[in-house]
Amino acid sequence: MADTFQRAVTAGAKLPGKTLIDRIEHSGETDMSAHRANLKWVWLMTGLVAGIGIASIWPHEPLAAATADRNEKFGLITAAVTVDAEAVFVIDYLTGRLTGAMLNRTRQGTSFVNFFYRNLAEDFKVGASGEPYYAVSSGVAAIPNSGGNQWGVSALYVAELTSGKVAAYAIPYRITQKPLPPEPLVPIDAFPFREATVTQ
């Protein structure tokens, strides 16, 4: 039997379209190609599963962006209070009063339930000493809860040109479904950004 096979190979016996040796070699190449294709799929699936696994345990950072707008007489800014809720604040440049409110779900739908205020003219002591010039912004701040108070995840930062100071304010809030009385924003700290302007 082996002798017949050897004679067929030596004589160059033809199988349809190819010699027996060509067919045997081609069969080996086909097996290798199929093996390589299978390995590609295994690596692709391993990468996909690993990617999904890492994405599911990776800490998720909420997207947050405070917005602001202003004209000569008042300014408006938003600040994140919780991970999924923001408060809106209005600063009156003429009186130095800062007021705000936060929306929350209620039994009747959605309405403003937390209200805030602060008299910036008193804080910066710019009543009769000169004309106040305010700038306000918000940013993420790690303020620890203490004494039953719950603070927002952001602080409000107010700069005033005449006094040359920047002050940071914490936003107190309570989760509720009914409107609460206004609460004052709580000063955290302040620093001078330049010498106070002397007005005449």
Beta strands, then each sheet from edge to edge (+ up, - down):
strand 1: 14-15
strand 2: 18-19
strand 3: 68-70
strand 4: 74-82
strand 5: 85-92
strand 6: 97-106
strand 7: 109-119
strand 8: 134-140
strand 9: 151-160
strand 10: 165-172
strand 11: 183-184
strand 12: 186-192
sheet 1: 1+ 2-
sheet 2: 3+ 4- 5+ 6- 7+ 11+
sheet 3: 8+ 9- 10+ 12-
end
